[in-house]
Amino acid sequence: MDLKRYGWDPARDLSAEELQQILAAAESQPVEPNARTLNLLQTDPASPFKDA
Protein backbone atom coordinates (compact mmCIF):
# COMPACT_ATOMS: atom_id res chain seq x y z
CA MET A 1 0.00 0.00 0.00
CA ASP A 2 1.32 3.42 -0.92
CA LEU A 3 1.07 5.27 2.41
CA LYS A 4 2.13 8.56 0.85
CA ARG A 5 -0.87 8.33 -1.44
CA TYR A 6 -3.47 6.72 0.82
CA GLY A 7 -2.12 7.26 4.33
CA TRP A 8 -3.23 9.90 6.77
CA ASP A 9 -0.71 12.67 7.35
CA PRO A 10 -1.89 14.84 10.25
CA ALA A 11 0.58 17.60 9.35
CA ARG A 12 -1.04 17.84 5.92
CA ASP A 13 -4.63 16.96 6.72
CA LEU A 14 -5.22 19.02 9.87
CA SER A 15 -5.14 22.75 10.33
CA ALA A 16 -2.52 24.31 12.59
CA GLU A 17 -5.23 24.96 15.18
CA GLU A 18 -6.37 21.32 15.15
CA LEU A 19 -2.77 20.12 15.58
CA GLN A 20 -2.26 22.48 18.54
CA GLN A 21 -5.47 21.24 20.19
CA ILE A 22 -4.37 17.62 19.86
CA LEU A 23 -0.91 18.32 21.28
CA ALA A 24 -2.32 20.39 24.15
CA ALA A 25 -4.75 17.60 25.05
CA ALA A 26 -1.95 15.01 24.94
CA GLU A 27 0.09 16.95 27.51
CA SER A 28 -2.72 16.58 30.05
CA GLN A 29 -2.86 12.78 29.64
CA PRO A 30 0.54 11.39 30.65
CA VAL A 31 1.24 7.72 29.96
CA GLU A 32 3.61 5.54 31.96
CA PRO A 33 5.29 2.86 29.81
CA ASN A 34 5.57 -0.61 31.28
CA ALA A 35 8.92 -2.25 32.10
CA ARG A 36 8.99 -4.36 28.90
CA THR A 37 8.51 -1.31 26.69
CA LEU A 38 11.27 0.58 28.49
CA ASN A 39 13.58 -2.41 28.12
CA LEU A 40 12.91 -2.59 24.38
CA LEU A 41 13.53 1.13 23.96
CA GLN A 42 16.88 0.79 25.69
CA THR A 43 18.11 -2.51 24.24
CA ASP A 44 16.53 -3.16 20.84
CA PRO A 45 19.12 -2.66 18.06
CA ALA A 46 16.58 -0.69 15.98
CA SER A 47 15.62 1.66 18.80
CA PRO A 48 16.74 5.27 18.44
CA PHE A 49 16.81 5.40 22.26
CA LYS A 50 19.19 2.46 22.65
CA ASP A 51 21.87 2.93 25.28
CA ALA A 52 25.18 3.64 23.59
CHARMM internal coordinates of N, CA and C (Angstrom, degrees):
IC EDIT
DIST 1 N 1 CA 1.4356
DIST 1 CA 1 C 1.5343
ANGL 1 N 1 CA 1 C 108.94
DIST 1 C 2 N 1.2748
ANGL 1 CA 1 C 2 N 116.38
DIHE 1 N 1 CA 1 C 2 N 134.44
DIST 2 N 2 CA 1.4570
ANGL 1 C 2 N 2 CA 122.45
DIHE 1 CA 1 C 2 N 2 CA 179.43
DIST 2 CA 2 C 1.5277
ANGL 2 N 2 CA 2 C 108.95
DIHE 1 C 2 N 2 CA 2 C -84.15
DIST 2 C 3 N 1.3444
ANGL 2 CA 2 C 3 N 116.57
DIHE 2 N 2 CA 2 C 3 N 96.25
DIST 3 N 3 CA 1.4601
ANGL 2 C 3 N 3 CA 120.31
DIHE 2 CA 2 C 3 N 3 CA -176.31
DIST 3 CA 3 C 1.5269
ANGL 3 N 3 CA 3 C 112.31
DIHE 2 C 3 N 3 CA 3 C -66.99
DIST 3 C 4 N 1.3099
ANGL 3 CA 3 C 4 N 117.64
DIHE 3 N 3 CA 3 C 4 N -28.78
DIST 4 N 4 CA 1.4646
ANGL 3 C 4 N 4 CA 119.13
DIHE 3 CA 3 C 4 N 4 CA 177.14
DIST 4 CA 4 C 1.5269
ANGL 4 N 4 CA 4 C 110.73
DIHE 3 C 4 N 4 CA 4 C -65.71
DIST 4 C 5 N 1.3166
ANGL 4 CA 4 C 5 N 115.93
DIHE 4 N 4 CA 4 C 5 N -31.02
DIST 5 N 5 CA 1.4583
ANGL 4 C 5 N 5 CA 119.56
DIHE 4 CA 4 C 5 N 5 CA -178.97
DIST 5 CA 5 C 1.5255
ANGL 5 N 5 CA 5 C 112.33
DIHE 4 C 5 N 5 CA 5 C -88.35
DIST 5 C 6 N 1.3342
ANGL 5 CA 5 C 6 N 116.95
DIHE 5 N 5 CA 5 C 6 N -41.80
DIST 6 N 6 CA 1.4560
ANGL 5 C 6 N 6 CA 121.04
DIHE 5 CA 5 C 6 N 6 CA -173.17
DIST 6 CA 6 C 1.5293
ANGL 6 N 6 CA 6 C 113.85
DIHE 5 C 6 N 6 CA 6 C -109.21
DIST 6 C 7 N 1.3111
ANGL 6 CA 6 C 7 N 117.98
DIHE 6 N 6 CA 6 C 7 N -13.20
DIST 7 N 7 CA 1.4535
ANGL 6 C 7 N 7 CA 121.13
DIHE 6 CA 6 C 7 N 7 CA -176.67
DIST 7 CA 7 C 1.5166
ANGL 7 N 7 CA 7 C 112.96
DIHE 6 C 7 N 7 CA 7 C -75.65
DIST 7 C 8 N 1.3152
ANGL 7 CA 7 C 8 N 114.90
DIHE 7 N 7 CA 7 C 8 N 164.13
DIST 8 N 8 CA 1.4493
ANGL 7 C 8 N 8 CA 121.01
DIHE 7 CA 7 C 8 N 8 CA 179.35
DIST 8 CA 8 C 1.5161
ANGL 8 N 8 CA 8 C 108.38
DIHE 7 C 8 N 8 CA 8 C -95.11
DIST 8 C 9 N 1.2967
ANGL 8 CA 8 C 9 N 116.81
DIHE 8 N 8 CA 8 C 9 N 124.12
DIST 9 N 9 CA 1.4631
ANGL 8 C 9 N 9 CA 122.41
DIHE 8 CA 8 C 9 N 9 CA 178.01
DIST 9 CA 9 C 1.5208
ANGL 9 N 9 CA 9 C 107.33
DIHE 8 C 9 N 9 CA 9 C -115.38
DIST 9 C 10 N 1.3447
ANGL 9 CA 9 C 10 N 117.67
DIHE 9 N 9 CA 9 C 10 N 101.94
DIST 10 N 10 CA 1.4579
ANGL 9 C 10 N 10 CA 119.48
DIHE 9 CA 9 C 10 N 10 CA -176.31
DIST 10 CA 10 C 1.5288
ANGL 10 N 10 CA 10 C 112.84
DIHE 9 C 10 N 10 CA 10 C -58.92
DIST 10 C 11 N 1.3026
ANGL 10 CA 10 C 11 N 117.89
DIHE 10 N 10 CA 10 C 11 N -33.31
DIST 11 N 11 CA 1.4705
ANGL 10 C 11 N 11 CA 120.53
DIHE 10 CA 10 C 11 N 11 CA 179.90
DIST 11 CA 11 C 1.5291
ANGL 11 N 11 CA 11 C 110.93
DIHE 10 C 11 N 11 CA 11 C -64.79
DIST 11 C 12 N 1.3100
ANGL 11 CA 11 C 12 N 116.41
DIHE 11 N 11 CA 11 C 12 N -29.27
DIST 12 N 12 CA 1.4617
ANGL 11 C 12 N 12 CA 120.81
DIHE 11 CA 11 C 12 N 12 CA -179.64
DIST 12 CA 12 C 1.5262
ANGL 12 N 12 CA 12 C 112.11
DIHE 11 C 12 N 12 CA 12 C -93.23
DIST 12 C 13 N 1.3305
ANGL 12 CA 12 C 13 N 116.12
DIHE 12 N 12 CA 12 C 13 N -36.27
DIST 13 N 13 CA 1.4493
ANGL 12 C 13 N 13 CA 120.73
DIHE 12 CA 12 C 13 N 13 CA -170.53
DIST 13 CA 13 C 1.5266
ANGL 13 N 13 CA 13 C 115.02
DIHE 12 C 13 N 13 CA 13 C -92.12
DIST 13 C 14 N 1.3257
ANGL 13 CA 13 C 14 N 118.10
DIHE 13 N 13 CA 13 C 14 N -13.58
DIST 14 N 14 CA 1.4551
ANGL 13 C 14 N 14 CA 121.07
DIHE 13 CA 13 C 14 N 14 CA 179.24
DIST 14 CA 14 C 1.5207
ANGL 14 N 14 CA 14 C 110.23
DIHE 13 C 14 N 14 CA 14 C -112.09
DIST 14 C 15 N 1.3078
ANGL 14 CA 14 C 15 N 115.09
DIHE 14 N 14 CA 14 C 15 N 151.92
DIST 15 N 15 CA 1.4670
ANGL 14 C 15 N 15 CA 118.94
DIHE 14 CA 14 C 15 N 15 CA 176.24
DIST 15 CA 15 C 1.5187
ANGL 15 N 15 CA 15 C 108.61
DIHE 14 C 15 N 15 CA 15 C -75.15
DIST 15 C 16 N 1.3144
ANGL 15 CA 15 C 16 N 116.83
DIHE 15 N 15 CA 15 C 16 N 164.74
DIST 16 N 16 CA 1.4636
ANGL 15 C 16 N 16 CA 121.68
DIHE 15 CA 15 C 16 N 16 CA 178.67
DIST 16 CA 16 C 1.5257
ANGL 16 N 16 CA 16 C 110.46
DIHE 15 C 16 N 16 CA 16 C -59.44
DIST 16 C 17 N 1.3244
ANGL 16 CA 16 C 17 N 116.71
DIHE 16 N 16 CA 16 C 17 N -37.47
DIST 17 N 17 CA 1.4700
ANGL 16 C 17 N 17 CA 120.79
DIHE 16 CA 16 C 17 N 17 CA 179.32
DIST 17 CA 17 C 1.5233
ANGL 17 N 17 CA 17 C 111.15
DIHE 16 C 17 N 17 CA 17 C -65.68
DIST 17 C 18 N 1.3339
ANGL 17 CA 17 C 18 N 116.94
DIHE 17 N 17 CA 17 C 18 N -42.84
DIST 18 N 18 CA 1.4656
ANGL 17 C 18 N 18 CA 120.66
DIHE 17 CA 17 C 18 N 18 CA 178.73
DIST 18 CA 18 C 1.5259
ANGL 18 N 18 CA 18 C 110.90
DIHE 17 C 18 N 18 CA 18 C -63.42
DIST 18 C 19 N 1.3212
ANGL 18 CA 18 C 19 N 117.33
DIHE 18 N 18 CA 18 C 19 N -41.87
DIST 19 N 19 CA 1.4674
ANGL 18 C 19 N 19 CA 120.77
DIHE 18 CA 18 C 19 N 19 CA 177.75
DIST 19 CA 19 C 1.5203
ANGL 19 N 19 CA 19 C 110.77
DIHE 18 C 19 N 19 CA 19 C -61.34
DIST 19 C 20 N 1.3265
ANGL 19 CA 19 C 20 N 118.12
DIHE 19 N 19 CA 19 C 20 N -43.89
DIST 20 N 20 CA 1.4656
ANGL 19 C 20 N 20 CA 122.18
DIHE 19 CA 19 C 20 N 20 CA 179.68
DIST 20 CA 20 C 1.5222
ANGL 20 N 20 CA 20 C 110.91
DIHE 19 C 20 N 20 CA 20 C -62.62
DIST 20 C 21 N 1.3375
ANGL 20 CA 20 C 21 N 117.66
DIHE 20 N 20 CA 20 C 21 N -40.16
DIST 21 N 21 CA 1.4590
ANGL 20 C 21 N 21 CA 121.32
DIHE 20 CA 20 C 21 N 21 CA 179.08
DIST 21 CA 21 C 1.5254
ANGL 21 N 21 CA 21 C 110.83
DIHE 20 C 21 N 21 CA 21 C -63.40
DIST 21 C 22 N 1.3090
ANGL 21 CA 21 C 22 N 116.98
DIHE 21 N 21 CA 21 C 22 N -42.25
DIST 22 N 22 CA 1.4651
ANGL 21 C 22 N 22 CA 121.34
DIHE 21 CA 21 C 22 N 22 CA 179.73
DIST 22 CA 22 C 1.5245
ANGL 22 N 22 CA 22 C 110.41
DIHE 21 C 22 N 22 CA 22 C -64.29
DIST 22 C 23 N 1.3285
ANGL 22 CA 22 C 23 N 117.04
DIHE 22 N 22 CA 22 C 23 N -45.98
DIST 23 N 23 CA 1.4617
ANGL 22 C 23 N 23 CA 120.46
DIHE 22 CA 22 C 23 N 23 CA -179.47
DIST 23 CA 23 C 1.5229
ANGL 23 N 23 CA 23 C 111.61
DIHE 22 C 23 N 23 CA 23 C -66.45
DIST 23 C 24 N 1.3152
ANGL 23 CA 23 C 24 N 117.90
DIHE 23 N 23 CA 23 C 24 N -38.70
DIST 24 N 24 CA 1.4625
ANGL 23 C 24 N 24 CA 121.19
DIHE 23 CA 23 C 24 N 24 CA 178.41
DIST 24 CA 24 C 1.5347
ANGL 24 N 24 CA 24 C 110.54
DIHE 23 C 24 N 24 CA 24 C -64.54
DIST 24 C 25 N 1.3224
ANGL 24 CA 24 C 25 N 116.96
DIHE 24 N 24 CA 24 C 25 N -40.80
DIST 25 N 25 CA 1.4594
ANGL 24 C 25 N 25 CA 120.77
DIHE 24 CA 24 C 25 N 25 CA 179.07
DIST 25 CA 25 C 1.5285
ANGL 25 N 25 CA 25 C 111.01
DIHE 24 C 25 N 25 CA 25 C -67.13
DIST 25 C 26 N 1.3191
ANGL 25 CA 25 C 26 N 117.05
DIHE 25 N 25 CA 25 C 26 N -35.30
DIST 26 N 26 CA 1.4667
ANGL 25 C 26 N 26 CA 120.91
DIHE 25 CA 25 C 26 N 26 CA -179.34
DIST 26 CA 26 C 1.5196
ANGL 26 N 26 CA 26 C 111.46
DIHE 25 C 26 N 26 CA 26 C -66.83
DIST 26 C 27 N 1.3230
ANGL 26 CA 26 C 27 N 117.96
DIHE 26 N 26 CA 26 C 27 N -32.61
DIST 27 N 27 CA 1.4673
ANGL 26 C 27 N 27 CA 121.11
DIHE 26 CA 26 C 27 N 27 CA 179.43
DIST 27 CA 27 C 1.5210
ANGL 27 N 27 CA 27 C 111.82
DIHE 26 C 27 N 27 CA 27 C -64.78
DIST 27 C 28 N 1.3198
ANGL 27 CA 27 C 28 N 117.55
DIHE 27 N 27 CA 27 C 28 N -28.66
DIST 28 N 28 CA 1.4629
ANGL 27 C 28 N 28 CA 120.95
DIHE 27 CA 27 C 28 N 28 CA -177.82
DIST 28 CA 28 C 1.5293
ANGL 28 N 28 CA 28 C 112.56
DIHE 27 C 28 N 28 CA 28 C -87.90
DIST 28 C 29 N 1.3350
ANGL 28 CA 28 C 29 N 117.86
DIHE 28 N 28 CA 28 C 29 N 2.30
DIST 29 N 29 CA 1.4594
ANGL 28 C 29 N 29 CA 121.87
DIHE 28 CA 28 C 29 N 29 CA -179.37
DIST 29 CA 29 C 1.5199
ANGL 29 N 29 CA 29 C 109.99
DIHE 28 C 29 N 29 CA 29 C -127.80
DIST 29 C 30 N 1.3381
ANGL 29 CA 29 C 30 N 117.54
DIHE 29 N 29 CA 29 C 30 N 71.44
DIST 30 N 30 CA 1.4641
ANGL 29 C 30 N 30 CA 119.46
DIHE 29 CA 29 C 30 N 30 CA -178.15
DIST 30 CA 30 C 1.5368
ANGL 30 N 30 CA 30 C 111.78
DIHE 29 C 30 N 30 CA 30 C -65.26
DIST 30 C 31 N 1.3210
ANGL 30 CA 30 C 31 N 115.13
DIHE 30 N 30 CA 30 C 31 N 149.65
DIST 31 N 31 CA 1.4585
ANGL 30 C 31 N 31 CA 121.58
DIHE 30 CA 30 C 31 N 31 CA -179.73
DIST 31 CA 31 C 1.5216
ANGL 31 N 31 CA 31 C 107.92
DIHE 30 C 31 N 31 CA 31 C -125.22
DIST 31 C 32 N 1.3145
ANGL 31 CA 31 C 32 N 116.25
DIHE 31 N 31 CA 31 C 32 N 132.30
DIST 32 N 32 CA 1.4588
ANGL 31 C 32 N 32 CA 121.58
DIHE 31 CA 31 C 32 N 32 CA 176.87
DIST 32 CA 32 C 1.5275
ANGL 32 N 32 CA 32 C 108.77
DIHE 31 C 32 N 32 CA 32 C -99.10
DIST 32 C 33 N 1.3289
ANGL 32 CA 32 C 33 N 118.30
DIHE 32 N 32 CA 32 C 33 N 116.91
DIST 33 N 33 CA 1.4664
ANGL 32 C 33 N 33 CA 119.99
DIHE 32 CA 32 C 33 N 33 CA 178.47
DIST 33 CA 33 C 1.5247
ANGL 33 N 33 CA 33 C 110.62
DIHE 32 C 33 N 33 CA 33 C -70.86
DIST 33 C 34 N 1.3350
ANGL 33 CA 33 C 34 N 115.89
DIHE 33 N 33 CA 33 C 34 N 149.91
DIST 34 N 34 CA 1.4605
ANGL 33 C 34 N 34 CA 118.83
DIHE 33 CA 33 C 34 N 34 CA 178.77
DIST 34 CA 34 C 1.5326
ANGL 34 N 34 CA 34 C 109.81
DIHE 33 C 34 N 34 CA 34 C -79.90
DIST 34 C 35 N 1.3199
ANGL 34 CA 34 C 35 N 116.36
DIHE 34 N 34 CA 34 C 35 N 171.08
DIST 35 N 35 CA 1.4667
ANGL 34 C 35 N 35 CA 122.19
DIHE 34 CA 34 C 35 N 35 CA -175.12
DIST 35 CA 35 C 1.5273
ANGL 35 N 35 CA 35 C 111.83
DIHE 34 C 35 N 35 CA 35 C -61.46
DIST 35 C 36 N 1.3278
ANGL 35 CA 35 C 36 N 117.98
DIHE 35 N 35 CA 35 C 36 N -38.13
DIST 36 N 36 CA 1.4760
ANGL 35 C 36 N 36 CA 120.34
DIHE 35 CA 35 C 36 N 36 CA -179.29
DIST 36 CA 36 C 1.5252
ANGL 36 N 36 CA 36 C 110.80
DIHE 35 C 36 N 36 CA 36 C -64.75
DIST 36 C 37 N 1.3222
ANGL 36 CA 36 C 37 N 116.75
DIHE 36 N 36 CA 36 C 37 N -42.64
DIST 37 N 37 CA 1.4574
ANGL 36 C 37 N 37 CA 120.42
DIHE 36 CA 36 C 37 N 37 CA 179.57
DIST 37 CA 37 C 1.5340
ANGL 37 N 37 CA 37 C 110.44
DIHE 36 C 37 N 37 CA 37 C -63.14
DIST 37 C 38 N 1.3177
ANGL 37 CA 37 C 38 N 116.70
DIHE 37 N 37 CA 37 C 38 N -44.98
DIST 38 N 38 CA 1.4629
ANGL 37 C 38 N 38 CA 119.70
DIHE 37 CA 37 C 38 N 38 CA 177.89
DIST 38 CA 38 C 1.5194
ANGL 38 N 38 CA 38 C 111.49
DIHE 37 C 38 N 38 CA 38 C -60.48
DIST 38 C 39 N 1.3327
ANGL 38 CA 38 C 39 N 116.86
DIHE 38 N 38 CA 38 C 39 N -40.46
DIST 39 N 39 CA 1.4580
ANGL 38 C 39 N 39 CA 120.57
DIHE 38 CA 38 C 39 N 39 CA 178.65
DIST 39 CA 39 C 1.5258
ANGL 39 N 39 CA 39 C 110.61
DIHE 38 C 39 N 39 CA 39 C -62.64
DIST 39 C 40 N 1.3146
ANGL 39 CA 39 C 40 N 117.28
DIHE 39 N 39 CA 39 C 40 N -43.81
DIST 40 N 40 CA 1.4665
ANGL 39 C 40 N 40 CA 120.08
DIHE 39 CA 39 C 40 N 40 CA 179.08
DIST 40 CA 40 C 1.5246
ANGL 40 N 40 CA 40 C 111.51
DIHE 39 C 40 N 40 CA 40 C -64.06
DIST 40 C 41 N 1.3118
ANGL 40 CA 40 C 41 N 117.21
DIHE 40 N 40 CA 40 C 41 N -40.62
DIST 41 N 41 CA 1.4667
ANGL 40 C 41 N 41 CA 120.05
DIHE 40 CA 40 C 41 N 41 CA 178.41
DIST 41 CA 41 C 1.5262
ANGL 41 N 41 CA 41 C 111.83
DIHE 40 C 41 N 41 CA 41 C -61.20
DIST 41 C 42 N 1.3198
ANGL 41 CA 41 C 42 N 116.17
DIHE 41 N 41 CA 41 C 42 N -33.95
DIST 42 N 42 CA 1.4585
ANGL 41 C 42 N 42 CA 120.20
DIHE 41 CA 41 C 42 N 42 CA -175.83
DIST 42 CA 42 C 1.5164
ANGL 42 N 42 CA 42 C 114.47
DIHE 41 C 42 N 42 CA 42 C -90.93
DIST 42 C 43 N 1.3409
ANGL 42 CA 42 C 43 N 117.63
DIHE 42 N 42 CA 42 C 43 N -18.95
DIST 43 N 43 CA 1.4674
ANGL 42 C 43 N 43 CA 119.15
DIHE 42 CA 42 C 43 N 43 CA -173.66
DIST 43 CA 43 C 1.5202
ANGL 43 N 43 CA 43 C 115.71
DIHE 42 C 43 N 43 CA 43 C -121.69
DIST 43 C 44 N 1.3071
ANGL 43 CA 43 C 44 N 118.48
DIHE 43 N 43 CA 43 C 44 N -20.23
DIST 44 N 44 CA 1.4603
ANGL 43 C 44 N 44 CA 120.81
DIHE 43 CA 43 C 44 N 44 CA -177.47
DIST 44 CA 44 C 1.5301
ANGL 44 N 44 CA 44 C 109.74
DIHE 43 C 44 N 44 CA 44 C -66.26
DIST 44 C 45 N 1.3373
ANGL 44 CA 44 C 45 N 118.35
DIHE 44 N 44 CA 44 C 45 N 131.16
DIST 45 N 45 CA 1.4670
ANGL 44 C 45 N 45 CA 120.67
DIHE 44 CA 44 C 45 N 45 CA -178.69
DIST 45 CA 45 C 1.5319
ANGL 45 N 45 CA 45 C 113.79
DIHE 44 C 45 N 45 CA 45 C -58.51
DIST 45 C 46 N 1.3382
ANGL 45 CA 45 C 46 N 118.06
DIHE 45 N 45 CA 45 C 46 N -26.76
DIST 46 N 46 CA 1.4589
ANGL 45 C 46 N 46 CA 120.76
DIHE 45 CA 45 C 46 N 46 CA -178.84
DIST 46 CA 46 C 1.5276
ANGL 46 N 46 CA 46 C 113.13
DIHE 45 C 46 N 46 CA 46 C -89.03
DIST 46 C 47 N 1.3156
ANGL 46 CA 46 C 47 N 117.33
DIHE 46 N 46 CA 46 C 47 N -4.81
DIST 47 N 47 CA 1.4570
ANGL 46 C 47 N 47 CA 120.07
DIHE 46 CA 46 C 47 N 47 CA -176.66
DIST 47 CA 47 C 1.5237
ANGL 47 N 47 CA 47 C 111.65
DIHE 46 C 47 N 47 CA 47 C -75.78
DIST 47 C 48 N 1.3329
ANGL 47 CA 47 C 48 N 117.07
DIHE 47 N 47 CA 47 C 48 N 132.06
DIST 48 N 48 CA 1.4620
ANGL 47 C 48 N 48 CA 119.29
DIHE 47 CA 47 C 48 N 48 CA 176.17
DIST 48 CA 48 C 1.5348
ANGL 48 N 48 CA 48 C 111.65
DIHE 47 C 48 N 48 CA 48 C -72.97
DIST 48 C 49 N 1.3342
ANGL 48 CA 48 C 49 N 116.97
DIHE 48 N 48 CA 48 C 49 N -10.11
DIST 49 N 49 CA 1.4569
ANGL 48 C 49 N 49 CA 121.65
DIHE 48 CA 48 C 49 N 49 CA -179.48
DIST 49 CA 49 C 1.5207
ANGL 49 N 49 CA 49 C 112.63
DIHE 48 C 49 N 49 CA 49 C -102.47
DIST 49 C 50 N 1.3218
ANGL 49 CA 49 C 50 N 116.31
DIHE 49 N 49 CA 49 C 50 N 9.75
DIST 50 N 50 CA 1.4625
ANGL 49 C 50 N 50 CA 121.66
DIHE 49 CA 49 C 50 N 50 CA -178.07
DIST 50 CA 50 C 1.5193
ANGL 50 N 50 CA 50 C 110.64
DIHE 49 C 50 N 50 CA 50 C -59.30
DIST 50 C 51 N 1.3438
ANGL 50 CA 50 C 51 N 114.30
DIHE 50 N 50 CA 50 C 51 N 136.75
DIST 51 N 51 CA 1.4716
ANGL 50 C 51 N 51 CA 119.11
DIHE 50 CA 50 C 51 N 51 CA 176.32
DIST 51 CA 51 C 1.5231
ANGL 51 N 51 CA 51 C 109.45
DIHE 50 C 51 N 51 CA 51 C -61.63
DIST 51 C 52 N 1.2997
ANGL 51 CA 51 C 52 N 116.10
DIHE 51 N 51 CA 51 C 52 N 134.55
DIST 52 N 52 CA 1.4678
ANGL 51 C 52 N 52 CA 121.02
DIHE 51 CA 51 C 52 N 52 CA -178.49
DIST 52 CA 52 C 1.5012
ANGL 52 N 52 CA 52 C 112.16
DIHE 51 C 52 N 52 CA 52 C -75.97
END
COOR INIT
IC SEED 1 N 1 CA 1 C
IC BUILD
